[in-house]
C-alpha cells in the first residue's frame, strides 16, 4: 500500500514532524543519528559498527560517534561479539523501541492532520 503525495506535501509532513519533535522531545537527534537508529530497529540484527558504516556509506568513526550519543541516551547498547572480540554488536533497548514507536505515532498523527 503506497501513499500518494507530492514532493511539497512530503516535505511539509517531514517539516511538521521535525518541528514537533524538536519542540516536545529533549532528545534531539541529528539526521545521521536517526538514520543509524532506524537501521538498527527496522532491519533485522545483527548490527555491527562495520556493517552500519557500510550501509550508511560513512566511516566507522562516524558510526561510533552516533552510537556514543545514542548509547548515552539509552536508545542502543553495544557489546563485544563473543565470537570475534574485535567486533562490536549493537543491541536494541526498550527505551529505543519506545522512542521510535512514539516517533512513528507522531508521523501518523501529523499525516492525518494534513490529510
C-alpha positions in Angstrom: 0.0 0.0 0.0 1.5 3.3 -1.1 0.7 6.8 0.0 0.2 9.3 -2.8 1.9 12.7 -2.0 3.5 15.4 -3.9 7.1 16.3 -3.0 5.8 19.5 -1.4 3.3 17.5 0.7 6.0 15.0 1.8 8.3 17.9 2.8 5.5 19.6 4.6 4.9 16.4 6.6 8.6 16.0 7.4 8.7 19.7 8.4 5.8 19.4 10.8 7.1 16.1 12.3 10.6 17.5 12.9 9.2 20.7 14.4 7.1 18.8 16.8 10.0 16.5 17.6 12.3 19.4 18.4 9.7 21.3 20.4 8.4 18.4 22.5 11.3 16.0 23.0 14.6 16.7 24.8 16.3 14.0 22.8 17.1 16.0 19.6 18.8 13.6 17.1 20.7 14.5 14.0 19.6 13.1 10.7 22.6 10.7 10.8 21.8 9.5 14.3 18.2 9.0 13.4 19.2 7.0 10.2 21.5 4.8 12.4 18.7 4.3 14.9 16.2 3.4 12.3 18.6 1.0 10.6 19.1 -0.8 13.9 15.4 -1.1 14.7 13.9 -1.6 11.2 16.5 -4.0 9.8 16.9 -7.4 11.4 20.0 -7.9 13.6 22.9 -8.4 14.0 24.2 -4.9 13.6 27.9 -4.1 13.8 29.8 -0.8 13.6 31.4 -2.1 10.4 28.1 -3.1 8.9 26.4 0.1 9.8 29.2 2.1 8.3 29.0 0.2 5.0 25.2 0.5 4.9 25.2 4.3 5.5 28.4 4.8 3.4 30.3 6.5 6.1 33.4 5.8 8.1 33.4 3.7 11.3 34.3 6.7 13.5 31.1 8.4 12.2 29.1 5.5 13.4 31.0 5.3 16.7 30.2 9.0 17.4 26.5 8.4 16.6 26.4 5.3 18.8 28.1 7.2 21.6 25.2 9.7 21.6 22.5 7.1 21.1 24.1 5.0 23.9 24.2 7.9 26.3 20.5 8.5 25.6 19.8 4.8 26.4 18.5 4.1 22.8 21.1 1.4 22.0 23.7 -0.7 23.7 27.0 -2.0 22.5 28.6 -5.3 23.4 31.7 -7.2 22.2 31.0 -10.1 19.9 31.9 -13.2 21.8 32.9 -15.0 18.6 35.1 -12.1 17.3 36.3 -9.9 20.1 37.3 -7.2 17.6 33.7 -6.7 16.5 31.1 -4.7 18.4 27.4 -5.8 18.2 24.8 -3.0 18.5 21.8 -4.0 20.5 18.3 -2.6 20.7 16.9 -1.3 24.0 13.4 -0.9 25.3 14.0 2.9 25.5 15.0 3.0 21.9 11.9 1.0 20.8 9.7 3.3 22.7 11.4 6.4 21.3 10.8 5.1 17.7 7.2 4.0 18.5 6.4 7.5 19.7 8.1 9.0 16.6 6.1 6.7 14.4 2.9 7.7 16.2 3.8 11.3 15.7 4.3 10.8 11.9 0.9 9.1 11.7 -0.9 11.8 13.7 0.7 14.6 11.7 -0.1 12.9 8.4 -3.7 12.6 9.4 -3.9 16.3 10.3 -2.6 17.2 6.8 -4.9 14.7 5.0 
